[in-house]
Amino acid sequence: MEQRVSLITLGVDDLARSRLFYEAMGWHGQDVEQTIFFQAGGLALVLWGREKLADDAGAESSERRAGFDGVALAQNVRSRQEVDAIVGAAERAGGRVTRPPGETSYGGYAGYFADPDGHLWEIAHNPGFSLADDGALTLPDFGAT
């Protein structure tokens, strides 16, 4: 697994309130299907509904009450095979797969694992997001046709 982070997704209780907060700090977000994306240097910060994020990650209801804190780290990779390899390596290293790799709603492929401390990671291949040679992610212009 490369030593980098592509996206930081924050599960929020009130998407509009959270967007206003970040915009008040000078950030410029793009709203796509009730998800707010901010370009943050070489990575993206994403705001998404807390329950939607928990559902996407496969967090069980007991985990939501006991420890799901609404945050998932994400790494975008170049292929579906790389998703499988990284999620498999995480499991072999002592992580727990919370959602096995599979097709996504956006036409990509992704899986989730929790590290030994319970921090969630999404490993995703999203053909709509470009990755530079150094792994830096650049968000597309969601408003372009």
Backbone as a printed PyTorch tensor [residue, N CA C, xyz], in Angstrom:
tensor([[[  0.8530,  -1.1830,   0.0000],
         [  0.0000,   0.0000,   0.0000],
         [  0.8900,   1.2340,   0.0000]],

        [[  0.6730,   2.1360,  -0.9460],
         [  1.4380,   3.3720,  -0.9950],
         [  1.1300,   4.2370,   0.2250]],

        [[  2.1100,   4.9750,   0.6600],
         [  1.9800,   5.8040,   1.8580],
         [  1.4140,   7.1710,   1.4830]],

        [[  0.0780,   7.2220,   1.3080],
         [ -0.5920,   8.4700,   0.9490],
         [ -2.0760,   8.3660,   1.2540]],

        [[ -2.7310,   9.5100,   1.2820],
         [ -4.1750,   9.5950,   1.4560],
         [ -4.7350,  10.3720,   0.2670]],

        [[ -5.8200,   9.8770,  -0.3390],
         [ -6.4440,  10.5420,  -1.4880],
         [ -7.6110,  11.4250,  -1.0720]],

        [[ -8.4760,  10.8990,  -0.2220],
         [ -9.6490,  11.6400,   0.2360],
         [ -9.8020,  11.4700,   1.7350]],

        [[-10.3020,  12.5060,   2.3770],
         [-10.7250,  12.4110,   3.7730],
         [-12.2120,  12.7180,   3.7730]],

        [[-13.0330,  11.7390,   4.1690],
         [-14.4770,  11.9070,   4.1930],
         [-14.9320,  12.0810,   5.6360]],

        [[-15.6270,  13.1570,   5.8790],
         [-16.1570,  13.4370,   7.2090],
         [-17.6620,  13.2180,   7.1980]],

        [[-18.1310,  12.3150,   8.0360],
         [-19.5660,  12.1020,   8.1880],
         [-20.1400,  13.2250,   9.0240]],

        [[-21.1700,  13.8820,   8.5020],
         [-21.7240,  15.0470,   9.1840],
         [-23.2180,  14.8600,   9.4270]],

        [[-23.7130,  15.5180,  10.4590],
         [-25.1310,  15.4290,  10.8000],
         [-25.9900,  16.3870,   9.9780]],

        [[-25.4330,  17.5230,   9.5740],
         [-26.1820,  18.5350,   8.8260],
         [-25.2660,  19.0290,   7.7020]],

        [[-25.4800,  18.5110,   6.4990],
         [-24.6020,  18.8000,   5.3670],
         [-24.5590,  20.2910,   5.0470]],

        [[-25.7140,  20.9450,   5.0350],
         [-25.7580,  22.3760,   4.7070],
         [-24.9580,  23.1910,   5.7270]],

        [[-25.1420,  22.8970,   7.0040],
         [-24.4200,  23.6230,   8.0560],
         [-22.9150,  23.4220,   7.9140]],

        [[-22.5050,  22.1780,   7.6430],
         [-21.0750,  21.8940,   7.5090],
         [-20.4740,  22.5860,   6.2950]],

        [[-21.2130,  22.5840,   5.1800],
         [-20.7190,  23.2690,   3.9830],
         [-20.5330,  24.7610,   4.2610]],

        [[-21.5220,  25.3770,   4.9150],
         [-21.4250,  26.7950,   5.2360],
         [-20.2040,  27.0900,   6.1060]],

        [[-19.9110,  26.2110,   7.0500],
         [-18.7440,  26.3890,   7.9160],
         [-17.4680,  26.4270,   7.0890]],

        [[-17.2590,  25.4330,   6.2250],
         [-16.0280,  25.3720,   5.4350],
         [-15.9560,  26.5210,   4.4370]],

        [[-17.0880,  26.8940,   3.8590],
         [-17.0800,  28.0220,   2.9270],
         [-16.7800,  29.3310,   3.6580]],

        [[-17.2430,  29.4450,   4.9030],
         [-16.9380,  30.6370,   5.6970],
         [-15.4470,  30.7410,   6.0010]],

        [[-14.7610,  29.6240,   5.9450],
         [-13.3170,  29.6060,   6.1650],
         [-12.5430,  29.8000,   4.8610]],

        [[-13.2730,  30.0390,   3.7580],
         [-12.6120,  30.3030,   2.4890],
         [-12.4980,  29.1120,   1.5560]],

        [[-13.0350,  27.9630,   1.9360],
         [-13.0030,  26.7830,   1.0730],
         [-14.1030,  26.9090,   0.0210]],

        [[-13.8870,  26.2950,  -1.1460],
         [-14.8620,  26.3240,  -2.2320],
         [-15.2410,  24.8920,  -2.5660]],

        [[-16.4870,  24.5250,  -2.2710],
         [-16.9360,  23.1520,  -2.4730],
         [-17.8010,  22.9910,  -3.7010]],

        [[-17.8960,  21.7370,  -4.1400],
         [-18.7800,  21.3520,  -5.2330],
         [-19.7570,  20.3170,  -4.6920]],

        [[-21.0680,  20.5580,  -4.9090],
         [-22.1000,  19.6580,  -4.4310],
         [-22.4320,  18.6640,  -5.5340]],

        [[-22.2570,  17.3780,  -5.2460],
         [-22.5970,  16.3170,  -6.1840],
         [-23.3940,  15.2710,  -5.4220]],

        [[-24.6760,  15.1580,  -5.7370],
         [-25.5390,  14.1350,  -5.1540],
         [-25.4640,  14.1090,  -3.6240]],

        [[-25.7000,  15.2620,  -3.0050],
         [-25.7170,  15.4000,  -1.5450],
         [-24.3760,  15.0400,  -0.9190]],

        [[-23.3100,  15.3250,  -1.6380],
         [-21.9420,  15.1380,  -1.1680],
         [-21.1740,  16.3860,  -1.5630]],

        [[-20.3990,  16.9540,  -0.6410],
         [-19.6400,  18.1660,  -0.9270],
         [-18.1660,  17.7970,  -1.0470]],

        [[-17.5560,  18.1630,  -2.1800],
         [-16.1410,  17.8830,  -2.4410],
         [-15.3500,  19.1890,  -2.4070]],

        [[-14.2350,  19.1910,  -1.6720],
         [-13.3190,  20.3230,  -1.6220],
         [-11.9460,  19.8330,  -2.0950]],

        [[-11.3540,  20.5290,  -3.0740],
         [ -9.9660,  20.2280,  -3.4310],
         [ -9.1020,  20.7840,  -2.3150]],

        [[ -8.2460,  19.9730,  -1.7480],
         [ -7.4070,  20.3850,  -0.6220],
         [ -5.9630,  20.0000,  -0.9280]],

        [[ -5.3010,  20.8220,  -1.7270],
         [ -3.9480,  20.4780,  -2.1660],
         [ -4.0010,  19.2300,  -3.0180]],

        [[ -3.1920,  18.2580,  -2.7010],
         [ -3.1360,  17.0160,  -3.4550],
         [ -4.1790,  15.9930,  -3.0450]],

        [[ -5.0990,  16.3610,  -2.1590],
         [ -6.1560,  15.4320,  -1.7710],
         [ -7.4850,  16.1620,  -1.7380]],

        [[ -8.5330,  15.4440,  -1.4480],
         [ -9.8620,  16.0460,  -1.3690],
         [-10.4530,  15.7920,   0.0040]],

        [[-11.1190,  16.8000,   0.5230],
         [-11.9190,  16.6660,   1.7380],
         [-13.3640,  16.5590,   1.2840]],

        [[-14.0650,  15.5750,   1.8260],
         [-15.4350,  15.2980,   1.4030],
         [-16.3490,  15.3510,   2.6180]],

        [[-17.4900,  16.0190,   2.4770],
         [-18.5310,  16.0290,   3.5080],
         [-19.6780,  15.1720,   3.0110]],

        [[-20.1340,  14.2460,   3.8600],
         [-21.2110,  13.3360,   3.4710],
         [-22.0390,  13.0360,   4.7060]],

        [[-23.3140,  12.7780,   4.5500],
         [-24.1750,  12.4460,   5.6790],
         [-23.6070,  11.2980,   6.4960]],

        [[-23.6080,  11.4640,   7.8150],
         [-23.0240,  10.4640,   8.7230],
         [-23.6130,   9.0650,   8.5000]],

        [[-24.9490,   8.9590,   8.4110],
         [-25.5660,   7.6390,   8.2330],
         [-25.2570,   7.0510,   6.8610]],

        [[-25.1920,   7.8880,   5.8310],
         [-24.8440,   7.4070,   4.4950],
         [-23.4300,   6.8540,   4.4800]],

        [[-22.5110,   7.5350,   5.1390],
         [-21.1270,   7.0580,   5.2090],
         [-21.0500,   5.7430,   5.9770]],

        [[-21.7670,   5.6560,   7.0880],
         [-21.7770,   4.4120,   7.8730],
         [-22.3260,   3.2580,   7.0430]],

        [[-23.4150,   3.4970,   6.2990],
         [-23.9880,   2.4560,   5.4380],
         [-22.9930,   2.0380,   4.3590]],

        [[-22.3430,   3.0090,   3.7120],
         [-21.3990,   2.7270,   2.6340],
         [-20.2190,   1.8960,   3.1220]],

        [[-19.7690,   2.1710,   4.3350],
         [-18.6200,   1.4680,   4.8970],
         [-18.9750,   0.1080,   5.4780]],

        [[-20.2560,  -0.2050,   5.5780],
         [-20.6570,  -1.4790,   6.1520],
         [-20.5330,  -1.5190,   7.6620]],

        [[-20.5340,  -0.3460,   8.3060],
         [-20.4430,  -0.3000,   9.7660],
         [-21.7350,  -0.8520,  10.3580]],

        [[-21.5980,  -1.8160,  11.2490],
         [-22.7710,  -2.4390,  11.8730],
         [-23.4170,  -1.4610,  12.8450]],

        [[-24.7000,  -1.6760,  13.1430],
         [-25.4140,  -0.7470,  14.0220],
         [-24.7380,  -0.6490,  15.3860]],

        [[-24.1930,  -1.7460,  15.9100],
         [-23.5070,  -1.6900,  17.2100],
         [-22.2320,  -0.8480,  17.1120]],

        [[-21.5410,  -0.8830,  15.9560],
         [-20.3430,  -0.0650,  15.7720],
         [-20.7030,   1.4120,  15.6880]],

        [[-21.8510,   1.7020,  15.1330],
         [-22.2750,   3.0920,  15.0120],
         [-22.4950,   3.6890,  16.3960]],

        [[-23.0910,   2.9060,  17.2710],
         [-23.3370,   3.3980,  18.6240],
         [-22.0590,   3.3920,  19.4480]],

        [[-21.2480,   2.3720,  19.2810],
         [-20.0930,   2.1900,  20.1530],
         [-18.8510,   2.9260,  19.6920]],

        [[-18.6990,   3.1550,  18.3820],
         [-17.4250,   3.7200,  18.0080],
         [-17.3300,   4.3440,  16.6320]],

        [[-18.3480,   4.2580,  15.7990],
         [-18.2360,   4.8720,  14.4890],
         [-18.2930,   6.3800,  14.6650]],

        [[-17.1950,   7.0480,  14.2950],
         [-17.1020,   8.4890,  14.5470],
         [-17.3510,   9.3450,  13.3140]],

        [[-17.8260,   8.7430,  12.2370],
         [-18.1780,   9.5210,  11.0670],
         [-17.0110,   9.9130,  10.1860]],

        [[-15.8810,   9.2160,  10.2840],
         [-14.7120,   9.5320,   9.4740],
         [-14.2140,   8.2750,   8.7720]],

        [[-13.9160,   8.4160,   7.4840],
         [-13.2960,   7.3270,   6.7310],
         [-12.1710,   7.9110,   5.8880]],

        [[-10.9950,   7.3420,   5.9930],
         [ -9.8830,   7.7270,   5.1260],
         [-10.0220,   6.9570,   3.8300]],

        [[ -9.5600,   7.5350,   2.7260],
         [ -9.7070,   6.8480,   1.4440],
         [ -8.4410,   6.9860,   0.6260]],

        [[ -8.1500,   5.9380,  -0.1170],
         [ -7.0580,   5.9800,  -1.0730],
         [ -7.5970,   5.5260,  -2.4140]],

        [[ -7.4640,   6.3720,  -3.4180],
         [ -7.8450,   5.9860,  -4.7690],
         [ -6.6420,   5.3310,  -5.4370]],

        [[ -6.9310,   4.2740,  -6.1820],
         [ -5.8850,   3.5060,  -6.8500],
         [ -6.2150,   3.3960,  -8.3340]],

        [[ -5.3160,   2.8110,  -9.0900],
         [ -5.4160,   2.8220, -10.5450],
         [ -6.2080,   1.6720, -11.1620]],

        [[ -6.5630,   0.6530, -10.3540],
         [ -7.2710,  -0.4920, -10.9320],
         [ -8.0780,  -1.2310,  -9.8770]],

        [[ -9.0280,  -2.0200, -10.3630],
         [ -9.8160,  -2.8810,  -9.4770],
         [ -8.9160,  -3.9130,  -8.8020]],

        [[ -7.9410,  -4.4180,  -9.5380],
         [ -7.0310,  -5.4210,  -8.9830],
         [ -6.2410,  -4.8560,  -7.8020]],

        [[ -5.8880,  -3.5760,  -7.9010],
         [ -5.1700,  -2.9420,  -6.8020],
         [ -6.0660,  -2.8110,  -5.5710]],

        [[ -7.3590,  -2.5420,  -5.7720],
         [ -8.3100,  -2.5100,  -4.6500],
         [ -8.2970,  -3.8610,  -3.9460]],

        [[ -8.4590,  -4.9350,  -4.7320],
         [ -8.4770,  -6.2850,  -4.1520],
         [ -7.1890,  -6.5840,  -3.3920]],

        [[ -6.0490,  -6.2260,  -3.9920],
         [ -4.7520,  -6.5290,  -3.3780],
         [ -4.5760,  -5.7890,  -2.0490]],

        [[ -4.9460,  -4.5270,  -2.0070],
         [ -4.7470,  -3.7380,  -0.7840],
         [ -5.6980,  -4.1820,   0.3190]],

        [[ -6.9640,  -4.4080,  -0.0110],
         [ -7.9140,  -4.8660,   1.0080],
         [ -7.4760,  -6.2370,   1.5340]],

        [[ -7.0140,  -7.1070,   0.6500],
         [ -6.5120,  -8.4130,   1.0760],
         [ -5.2910,  -8.2910,   1.9760]],

        [[ -4.3700,  -7.4010,   1.6150],
         [ -3.1690,  -7.1930,   2.4370],
         [ -3.5350,  -6.6460,   3.8070]],

        [[ -4.5240,  -5.7450,   3.8570],
         [ -4.9590,  -5.1930,   5.1420],
         [ -5.5230,  -6.2880,   6.0390]],

        [[ -6.3130,  -7.1740,   5.4560],
         [ -6.8860,  -8.2680,   6.2400],
         [ -5.7860,  -9.1930,   6.7530]],

        [[ -4.8440,  -9.4940,   5.9040],
         [ -3.7320, -10.3610,   6.3310],
         [ -2.8770,  -9.7110,   7.4120]],

        [[ -2.8130,  -8.3900,   7.4040],
         [ -2.0130,  -7.6670,   8.3940],
         [ -2.7430,  -7.4710,   9.7180]],

        [[ -3.9990,  -7.9370,   9.8140],
         [ -4.7370,  -7.8180,  11.0690],
         [ -5.9010,  -6.8510,  11.0160]],

        [[ -6.1460,  -6.2640,   9.8570],
         [ -7.3130,  -5.3950,   9.7040],
         [ -8.5710,  -6.2310,   9.5370]],

        [[ -9.7140,  -5.5740,   9.6410],
         [-11.0060,  -6.2500,   9.4920],
         [-11.7280,  -5.6380,   8.3020]],

        [[-12.0830,  -6.4720,   7.3280],
         [-12.8210,  -6.0020,   6.1670],
         [-14.2560,  -5.7220,   6.5880]],

        [[-14.7060,  -4.4800,   6.4040],
         [-16.0720,  -4.1130,   6.7670],
         [-16.9930,  -4.1350,   5.5580]],

        [[-16.4370,  -3.9530,   4.3790],
         [-17.1920,  -4.0960,   3.1360],
         [-16.2460,  -4.6450,   2.0800]],

        [[-16.4600,  -5.8870,   1.6600],
         [-15.5780,  -6.4690,   0.6420],
         [-15.6170,  -5.6430,  -0.6440]],

        [[-14.5260,  -5.6510,  -1.4120],
         [-14.5100,  -4.9070,  -2.6610],
         [-15.6660,  -5.3100,  -3.5730]],

        [[-16.2260,  -4.2980,  -4.2300],
         [-17.3240,  -4.5320,  -5.1510],
         [-17.6520,  -3.2820,  -5.9300]],

        [[-18.6330,  -3.4180,  -6.8050],
         [-19.0700,  -2.3140,  -7.6510],
         [-19.6230,  -1.1810,  -6.7830]],

        [[-19.4990,   0.0530,  -7.2660],
         [-20.0050,   1.2180,  -6.5570],
         [-21.1130,   1.8950,  -7.3580]],

        [[-21.8230,   2.8020,  -6.7130],
         [-22.9140,   3.5220,  -7.3660],
         [-22.4060,   4.4870,  -8.4370]],

        [[-21.1350,   4.8700,  -8.3870],
         [-20.5890,   5.8390,  -9.3350],
         [-19.8170,   5.1850, -10.4830]],

        [[-19.9420,   3.8660, -10.6280],
         [-19.2830,   3.1790, -11.7320],
         [-17.8610,   2.7510, -11.4500]],

        [[-17.4800,   2.7840, -10.2040],
         [-16.1400,   2.3690,  -9.8050],
         [-16.1720,   1.0440,  -9.0700]],

        [[-15.1610,   0.8410,  -8.2400],
         [-14.9850,  -0.4030,  -7.5180],
         [-14.2810,  -0.0550,  -6.2120]],

        [[-14.8090,  -0.5270,  -5.0680],
         [-14.2350,  -0.1290,  -3.7870],
         [-14.5250,  -1.1500,  -2.6990]],

        [[-13.7240,  -1.1150,  -1.6650],
         [-13.9230,  -1.9090,  -0.4610],
         [-13.4370,  -1.1150,   0.7390]],

        [[-13.8520,  -1.5390,   1.9210],
         [-13.4620,  -0.8750,   3.1650],
         [-12.8250,  -1.8770,   4.1220]],

        [[-11.8770,  -1.3750,   4.9160],
         [-11.3650,  -2.1520,   6.0350],
         [-11.1650,  -1.2230,   7.2240]],

        [[-11.1690,  -1.8210,   8.4080],
         [-10.8570,  -1.0940,   9.6340],
         [ -9.4830,  -1.5420,  10.0930]],

        [[ -8.6380,  -0.5930,  10.4750],
         [ -7.3290,  -0.9530,  11.0180],
         [ -7.5240,  -1.5040,  12.4300]],

        [[ -6.4820,  -1.9620,  13.0870],
         [ -6.6620,  -2.5570,  14.4170],
         [ -7.2780,  -1.6290,  15.4590]],

        [[ -7.2120,  -0.3170,  15.2150],
         [ -7.8350,   0.6290,  16.1350],
         [ -9.2410,   1.0200,  15.7060]],

        [[ -9.7160,   0.4370,  14.6190],
         [-11.0710,   0.7120,  14.1580],
         [-11.2040,   1.8560,  13.1670]],

        [[-10.0780,   2.4680,  12.7550],
         [-10.1430,   3.5460,  11.7670],
         [-10.4770,   2.9660,  10.4010]],

        [[-11.5030,   3.5300,   9.7610],
         [-11.9640,   3.0110,   8.4790],
         [-11.1600,   3.5820,   7.3200]],

        [[-10.8340,   2.6930,   6.3780],
         [-10.1820,   3.0640,   5.1270],
         [-11.0250,   2.5430,   3.9860]],

        [[-11.2610,   3.4030,   3.0040],
         [-11.8610,   2.9630,   1.7520],
         [-10.7450,   2.9140,   0.7180]],

        [[-10.6660,   1.8150,  -0.0080],
         [ -9.7390,   1.6930,  -1.1300],
         [-10.6150,   1.6420,  -2.3730]],

        [[-10.4150,   2.6000,  -3.2820],
         [-11.3360,   2.7430,  -4.4000],
         [-10.6280,   2.9660,  -5.7230]],

        [[-11.2080,   2.3790,  -6.7550],
         [-10.8400,   2.7080,  -8.1380],
         [-12.0190,   3.4770,  -8.7090]],

        [[-11.8130,   4.7710,  -8.9800],
         [-12.8560,   5.6290,  -9.5330],
         [-12.3590,   6.1310, -10.8820]],

        [[-12.8760,   5.5890, -11.9780],
         [-12.3810,   5.9980, -13.2850],
         [-12.6370,   7.4730, -13.6040]],

        [[-13.4790,   8.1620, -12.8220],
         [-13.7520,   9.5710, -13.0510],
         [-12.7770,  10.5180, -12.3790]],

        [[-11.9400,  10.0160, -11.4820],
         [-10.9500,  10.8500, -10.7890],
         [ -9.5820,  10.5290, -11.3610]],

        [[ -8.8350,  11.5400, -11.7500],
         [ -7.5040,  11.2720, -12.3020],
         [ -6.4630,  11.2500, -11.1900]],

        [[ -5.4840,  10.3830, -11.3800],
         [ -4.3540,  10.2770, -10.4530],
         [ -3.0750,  10.5910, -11.2160]],

        [[ -2.2550,  11.4730, -10.6620],
         [ -0.9560,  11.7810, -11.2470],
         [  0.0010,  10.6170, -10.9790]],

        [[  1.1520,  10.6540, -11.6000],
         [  2.1550,   9.6030, -11.3930],
         [  2.5240,   9.4510,  -9.9250]],

        [[  2.5060,  10.5620,  -9.1650],
         [  2.8540,  10.4990,  -7.7440],
         [  1.6610,  10.1210,  -6.8600]],

        [[  0.5120,   9.8040,  -7.4790],
         [ -0.6600,   9.4060,  -6.7190],
         [ -1.5620,  10.5560,  -6.3200]],

        [[ -1.1740,  11.7860,  -6.6420],
         [ -2.0000,  12.9360,  -6.2880],
         [ -3.3330,  12.8620,  -7.0550]],

        [[ -4.4050,  13.0920,  -6.3410],
         [ -5.7430,  13.0640,  -6.9150],
         [ -6.1690,  14.4710,  -7.3030]],

        [[ -6.7780,  14.6050,  -8.4770],
         [ -7.3560,  15.8710,  -8.8860],
         [ -8.8300,  15.6290,  -9.1710]],

        [[ -9.6830,  16.4010,  -8.4920],
         [-11.1150,  16.2750,  -8.7060],
         [-11.4790,  16.8210, -10.0800]],

        [[-12.4460,  16.1770, -10.7440],
         [-12.9460,  16.7330, -12.0090],
         [-13.8050,  17.9620, -11.7230]],

        [[-14.0970,  18.7240, -12.7510],
         [-15.0450,  19.8350, -12.6280],
         [-16.4350,  19.2150, -12.7370]],

        [[-17.1040,  19.0250, -11.6140],
         [-18.3920,  18.3570, -11.5920],
         [-19.4630,  19.1450, -12.3390]],

        [[-19.2280,  20.4440, -12.5770],
         [-20.2030,  21.2500, -13.2770],
         [-20.0600,  21.2100, -14.7950]],

        [[-18.9620,  20.6360, -15.3000],
         [-18.7300,  20.5820, -16.7500],
         [-19.6210,  19.5300, -17.3780]],

        [[-20.0280,  19.7710, -18.6020],
         [-20.8570,  18.7870, -19.3190],
         [-20.0700,  18.0470, -20.3470]]])
